[in-house]
Amino acid sequence: MRRLTIAFAFVAATALPAFAGDRSDPRCALYGEGFTYSESAGMCVKISGELRTDFKVGKKTKAFESQGEVTLDARKETEFGEMRIVVSPRISSGAQDLH
């Protein structure tokens, strides 16, 4: 599970800034900062994430816990109003009594 957490951190650190970049598109301005137009999906898309790691050290115990979350927010105006798709999976891992 530790490899999964490290892989998640690597992907978040390298892919997310490259995707968002400084490309602003007037089609996405009404949704706020961070949205980019995806030609293939025909929607405005924003990818964000968070990674949290806690280390606890005591006299008899050592432990760590990691939590990660990636959020994909996709929006599009339709004749019925705004269509919005949000996907936000969470990943957690941890270990105690590390030596």
C-alpha positions in Angstrom: 0.0 0.0 0.0 3.0 2.3 0.6 3.9 2.0 -3.1 0.4 3.1 -4.1 0.7 6.2 -1.9 4.1 7.1 -3.3 2.8 6.5 -6.9 -0.2 8.7 -6.1 2.0 11.5 -4.8 4.2 11.3 -7.9 1.3 11.5 -10.3 -0.3 14.4 -8.4 3.0 16.3 -8.3 3.8 15.9 -12.0 0.5 15.6 -13.9 -1.9 18.1 -12.2 0.2 21.3 -12.7 0.9 20.3 -16.3 -2.8 19.7 -17.0 -4.0 23.0 -15.5 -1.2 25.2 -16.7 -1.8 28.8 -17.6 -4.3 28.1 -20.4 -7.4 30.0 -19.6 -10.4 29.5 -21.9 -13.3 32.0 -22.1 -15.7 29.0 -22.4 -14.8 28.0 -18.8 -14.6 31.5 -17.2 -18.0 31.2 -15.6 -17.0 28.1 -13.6 -14.1 29.9 -11.9 -10.3 29.5 -11.7 -8.6 26.2 -12.7 -11.0 25.0 -15.4 -9.7 24.1 -18.8 -11.7 23.2 -21.9 -11.3 19.6 -23.0 -11.8 19.2 -26.7 -12.3 15.4 -26.5 -15.0 15.6 -23.7 -16.5 18.9 -24.9 -16.6 20.1 -21.3 -14.7 22.3 -18.9 -12.6 20.2 -16.6 -10.8 20.9 -13.3 -8.5 18.4 -11.6 -7.4 19.0 -8.1 -5.9 16.9 -5.3 -4.7 16.7 -1.8 -2.1 14.4 -0.1 -1.7 14.2 3.6 0.8 12.2 5.6 1.0 11.9 9.4 4.0 10.5 11.3 3.6 9.6 15.0 6.6 8.7 17.1 6.4 7.7 20.7 8.6 5.8 23.2 7.3 2.4 22.2 5.6 3.0 18.9 6.1 4.5 15.5 3.3 4.9 13.0 2.4 6.7 9.8 -0.8 7.3 7.9 -1.3 8.7 4.4 -4.5 9.9 2.8 -4.9 11.1 -0.8 -7.8 12.5 -2.8 -8.1 13.5 -6.4 -11.1 15.4 -7.6 -12.3 15.6 -11.2 -14.9 18.3 -11.7 -16.4 18.5 -15.2 -19.1 21.0 -16.3 -21.0 21.9 -19.4 -24.0 24.1 -20.2 -26.9 22.3 -21.8 -30.4 23.3 -22.9 -31.7 22.0 -19.5 -29.1 24.0 -17.5 -25.6 23.1 -16.1 -24.5 19.5 -16.3 -21.9 18.7 -13.6 -19.9 15.5 -13.0 -17.8 15.2 -9.9 -15.6 12.2 -9.1 -13.5 12.2 -5.9 -11.9 8.9 -4.9 -9.9 8.7 -1.6 -7.0 6.5 -0.9 -5.8 5.7 2.6 -2.9 3.6 3.9 -1.0 3.3 7.2 1.3 1.2 9.3 2.1 0.9 13.0 5.2 -0.3 14.9 7.7 0.5 12.2 11.2 -0.6 13.0 
